[in-house]
C-alpha cells in the first residue's frame, strides 16, 4: 500500500522560504514512481498545481510560481521536497504531494505578514 506523508513548518513569515517534504512509503523502490508532484489548495479556492519532478530528475513548474519554486528528490530517503521562496500570505494553503496519482493527506502552511 502506497502512503505519502507531508511534513512542513506550519507557520512561515513573509519573505522567507517555505520548505515541505513528502515521504513515500510503499515498500518498493522509489524508482517505481515516475512523477512526483506538489499541489496546493488556498482557503476557499480550488487545487493549484505547483510542479512535478520526474524519474529522470527533470522538473516542470507552474508558470505563475516558476520563479520562486524548486522541487528536488532524494531517492535514497524516498523523499521529495518543495521549496517556495519569498512567500507572502497569498501562499497560505494546504500543500499536498502526489506520486503517480497517490495523494498525501496534506499539510497546512500559513504565511504570516
LUMZAVEX-605555 format. One record per residue: residue in one letter; x, y, z of N, C-alpha, C in turn. Coordinates in Angstrom, 1 decimal. Each point is the difference from the previous one (the first is absolute). Example, Ala and Ser with C-alpha at 12.3 -4.5 7.8 and 13.67 -1.06 7.14 Angstrom:
a|13.2|-5.7|7.8|-0.9|1.2|0.0|0.9|1.2|0.0 .
s|-0.4|1.1|-0.7|0.9|1.1|0.0|-0.8|1.1|0.8 .
//
This chain:
x|0.8|-1.2|0.0|-0.8|1.2|0.0|0.9|1.2|0.0 .
x|-0.3|0.9|-0.9|0.8|1.3|-0.2|-0.5|1.0|1.0 .
x|0.9|0.6|0.8|-0.4|1.0|0.9|1.0|1.2|-0.2 .
x|-0.6|1.2|0.0|0.8|1.2|-0.1|-0.3|0.9|1.2 .
x|1.1|0.6|0.6|-0.2|0.8|1.2|0.8|1.3|-0.2 .
x|-0.8|1.1|0.0|0.7|1.3|-0.1|0.4|0.5|1.4 .
x|1.1|0.7|0.1|0.5|0.6|1.2|0.4|1.4|-0.3 .
x|-0.4|1.0|0.8|0.3|1.4|-0.3|0.1|0.8|1.3 .
x|0.2|1.3|-0.2|0.3|0.8|1.2|-1.3|0.5|0.7 .
x|-1.1|-0.1|-0.7|-1.3|0.5|0.6|-0.1|1.5|-0.1 .
x|0.9|0.8|0.4|0.0|1.4|-0.1|1.3|0.6|-0.5 .
x|-0.1|0.9|-1.0|1.1|0.6|-0.6|-0.2|1.5|-0.1 .
x|1.0|0.8|0.2|-0.1|1.4|-0.1|0.2|0.5|-1.4 .
x|-0.7|1.1|-0.4|0.1|0.5|-1.3|1.5|0.3|-0.3 .
x|0.3|-0.2|-1.3|1.3|0.2|-0.6|1.0|-1.2|0.3 .
x|-0.4|-0.9|0.8|0.8|-1.2|0.3|-0.2|-1.1|-1.0 .
x|0.7|-1.1|0.1|-0.2|-1.1|-0.9|-0.8|-1.1|0.7 .
x|-1.0|-0.5|-0.7|-0.8|-1.1|0.5|0.6|-1.3|-0.6 .
x|0.2|-1.0|0.9|0.5|-1.3|-0.4|-0.9|-1.1|0.6 .
x|-0.5|-0.8|-0.9|-0.9|-1.1|0.3|0.6|-1.3|-0.6 .
x|0.0|-1.0|0.8|0.6|-1.3|-0.4|-1.1|-1.1|-0.1 .
x|0.1|-0.9|-1.0|-0.9|-1.1|-0.1|0.8|-1.3|0.1 .
x|-0.5|-0.9|0.9|0.7|-1.3|0.1|-1.0|-1.0|-0.5 .
x|0.5|-0.8|-0.9|-0.8|-1.1|-0.6|0.4|-1.3|0.6 .
x|-1.0|-0.7|0.5|0.2|-1.3|0.6|-0.9|-1.0|-0.7 .
x|0.6|-0.9|-0.7|-0.8|-1.1|-0.7|0.8|-1.3|-0.1 .
x|1.1|0.0|0.7|0.8|-1.3|0.0|0.7|-0.3|-1.3 .
x|-0.1|1.0|-1.0|0.6|-0.3|-1.3|1.1|1.1|-0.2 .
x|0.8|-0.3|-1.0|1.0|1.0|-0.4|-0.7|1.2|-0.6 .
x|0.5|1.2|0.4|-0.6|1.2|-0.4|0.0|0.2|-1.5 .
x|0.9|-0.7|-0.7|0.0|0.2|-1.4|-1.2|-0.6|-0.7 .
x|-0.8|-0.7|0.8|-1.3|-0.5|-0.6|-1.0|1.1|-0.2 .
x|0.3|1.1|0.7|-0.9|1.2|-0.2|0.7|0.9|-1.0 .
x|-0.8|0.4|-1.0|0.6|0.8|-1.1|-0.2|1.5|0.1 .
x|-1.1|0.4|0.6|-0.3|1.4|0.0|-0.4|0.4|1.5 .
x|0.7|1.0|0.4|-0.2|0.5|1.4|-0.4|1.4|0.0 .
x|-1.1|0.3|0.5|-0.6|1.4|-0.1|-0.3|0.6|1.3 .
x|-0.1|1.3|-0.1|-0.5|0.8|1.2|-1.2|0.8|-0.5 .
x|-1.1|0.0|0.8|-1.2|0.7|-0.3|-0.4|0.7|1.3 .
x|-0.7|1.2|-0.1|-0.4|0.7|1.2|-1.5|0.4|-0.2 .
x|-0.6|0.3|1.1|-1.4|0.5|0.0|-0.1|1.1|1.0 .
x|0.0|1.3|-0.5|-0.2|1.1|0.9|-1.4|0.0|0.6 .
x|-0.2|0.6|1.2|-1.3|0.0|0.6|-1.1|0.5|-0.9 .
x|-1.1|-0.7|-0.2|-1.1|0.4|-0.8|0.2|-0.1|-1.5 .
x|1.1|-0.6|-0.4|0.3|0.0|-1.4|0.3|-1.5|-0.4 .
x|0.1|-0.2|-1.3|0.3|-1.3|-0.6|1.4|-0.4|0.1 .
x|0.3|-1.2|-0.5|1.3|-0.6|-0.1|0.9|0.7|-1.0 .
x|1.2|0.3|0.4|0.9|0.6|-0.9|1.3|-0.8|-0.2 .
x|0.3|-0.4|-1.2|1.2|-0.8|-0.2|1.2|1.0|0.1 .
x|1.0|-0.5|0.8|1.3|0.8|0.2|1.1|-0.5|-0.9 .
x|0.2|-1.3|-0.1|1.1|-0.5|-0.8|0.1|-1.5|0.1 .
x|0.8|-0.6|-0.9|0.2|-1.4|-0.1|1.5|-0.3|-0.3 .
x|0.5|-1.0|0.7|1.4|-0.5|-0.3|-0.2|-1.4|-0.5 .
x|0.7|-0.4|-1.1|-0.2|-1.3|-0.5|1.2|-1.0|0.4 .
x|-0.1|-1.2|-0.5|0.9|-1.0|0.4|1.5|0.3|-0.4 .
x|0.1|0.9|-1.0|1.4|0.4|-0.4|0.5|1.2|0.7 .
x|-0.8|0.5|0.9|0.4|1.2|0.7|-0.4|1.3|-0.6 .
x|-0.6|0.0|-1.2|-0.5|1.2|-0.7|-1.2|0.5|0.7 .
x|-0.1|1.3|0.2|-1.1|0.6|0.7|-0.7|1.0|-0.9 .
x|-1.3|0.1|0.1|-0.8|1.0|-0.6|-0.9|0.7|1.0 .
x|-0.1|1.4|-0.2|-0.7|0.8|1.0|-1.1|0.8|-0.6 .
x|-1.0|0.3|0.8|-1.0|0.9|-0.4|0.6|1.4|-0.4 .
x|-0.4|0.5|-1.1|0.6|1.3|-0.5|-0.2|1.1|1.1 .
x|-1.0|0.0|0.7|-0.3|1.0|1.0|0.9|-0.1|1.2 .
x|0.6|-1.1|0.2|0.8|-0.3|1.2|1.5|-0.3|-0.3 .
x|0.2|-0.2|-1.3|1.3|-0.5|-0.4|1.2|0.8|0.5 .
x|-0.1|1.3|0.1|1.2|0.8|0.4|0.3|-0.2|1.5 .
x|-0.9|-0.6|0.8|0.2|-0.1|1.4|0.0|-1.4|0.5 .
x|-0.1|-1.0|-0.9|-0.2|-1.4|0.3|1.2|-0.9|-0.3 .
x|0.3|-0.9|0.9|1.0|-1.1|-0.3|-0.6|-1.3|0.5 .
x|0.1|-1.1|-0.7|-0.4|-1.3|0.4|1.2|-0.9|-0.2 .
x|0.3|-0.7|1.1|1.2|-0.9|-0.1|-0.5|-1.4|0.6 .
x|0.8|-1.0|-0.3|-0.3|-1.4|0.3|1.2|-0.7|0.6 .
x|-0.2|-0.7|1.1|1.1|-0.8|0.6|-0.5|-1.4|0.1 .
x|0.4|-0.8|-1.0|-0.5|-1.4|-0.2|0.5|-0.9|1.2 .
x|1.1|0.3|0.5|0.5|-0.9|1.1|-0.8|0.1|1.3 .
x|-0.7|1.1|0.1|-0.9|0.3|1.1|-1.5|-0.2|-0.3 .
x|-0.3|-0.3|-1.3|-1.4|0.0|-0.4|-0.7|1.3|0.2 .
x|0.7|1.1|-0.2|-0.6|1.3|0.3|0.2|0.9|-1.2 .
x|-1.0|1.0|-0.1|0.2|1.1|-0.9|-0.5|1.3|0.7 .
x|0.6|1.1|-0.4|-0.1|1.2|0.8|-0.4|1.2|-0.9 .
x|-0.9|0.8|0.5|-0.4|1.2|-0.6|0.6|1.2|0.7 .
x|0.6|0.9|-0.7|0.5|1.3|0.6|-0.7|1.1|-0.8 .
x|-0.6|0.9|0.8|-0.7|1.2|-0.6|0.6|1.2|0.7 .
x|0.6|0.8|-0.8|0.8|1.2|0.5|-0.9|1.2|0.1 .
x|0.4|0.9|0.8|-0.6|1.4|0.1|-1.5|-0.1|0.1 .
x|-0.4|-0.8|1.0|-1.5|-0.2|0.2|-0.7|1.2|0.5 .
x|-1.3|0.1|-0.3|-0.9|1.0|0.5|-1.2|-0.7|0.6 .
x|-0.9|0.7|0.6|-1.2|-0.6|0.6|-0.8|-0.7|-1.1 .
x|0.1|0.4|-1.2|-0.7|-0.7|-1.1|0.4|-1.4|-0.3 .
x|1.2|-0.4|0.6|0.5|-1.3|-0.1|-0.6|-0.9|1.1 .
x|-0.8|0.5|0.9|-0.7|-0.8|1.0|-0.9|-1.0|-0.7 .
x|0.2|-1.3|0.4|-0.7|-1.1|-0.7|0.2|-1.3|0.7 .
x|-0.8|-1.0|-0.4|0.4|-1.4|0.3|0.8|-0.5|-1.1 .
x|1.2|-0.5|0.3|0.9|-0.5|-1.0|-0.1|-1.5|-0.1 .
x|-0.2|-0.5|-1.2|-0.1|-1.5|-0.2|1.1|-0.5|-0.9 .
x|0.5|-1.2|0.3|0.9|-0.7|-0.9|-0.8|-1.1|-0.7 .
x|0.5|-0.3|-1.2|-0.6|-1.1|-0.8|1.1|-0.7|-0.7 .
x|-0.1|-1.4|0.0|0.9|-0.8|-0.7|-0.8|-1.0|-0.9 .
x|0.0|0.3|-1.3|-0.7|-0.8|-0.9|-1.5|-0.3|0.4 .
x|-0.6|1.1|0.4|-1.4|-0.1|0.4|-0.3|-0.3|1.4 .
x|0.9|-0.3|0.8|-0.2|-0.3|1.4|0.3|1.4|0.7 .
x|-1.0|0.2|1.0|0.1|1.3|0.7|0.4|-0.1|1.4 .
x|0.7|1.0|0.5|0.1|0.2|1.4|-1.2|0.6|0.6 .
x|-0.1|0.1|1.3|-1.1|0.6|0.7|0.0|1.5|0.0 .
x|1.2|0.6|-0.3|0.1|1.4|0.0|0.6|0.6|1.3 .
x|0.6|1.1|-0.1|0.5|0.7|1.1|-0.3|1.5|-0.1 .
x|-0.5|0.6|1.0|-0.4|1.4|0.0|1.3|0.8|0.2 .
x|0.2|1.0|-0.8|1.0|1.0|0.2|-0.6|1.4|-0.1 .
x|0.3|0.7|1.1|-0.6|1.4|0.1|1.2|1.0|-0.1 .
x|-0.2|1.0|-0.8|1.1|1.0|-0.1|-0.5|1.3|0.7 .
x|0.7|0.4|0.9|-0.3|1.2|0.8|0.6|1.2|-0.6 .
x|-0.8|1.1|0.1|0.5|1.3|-0.6|0.9|0.7|0.9 .
//
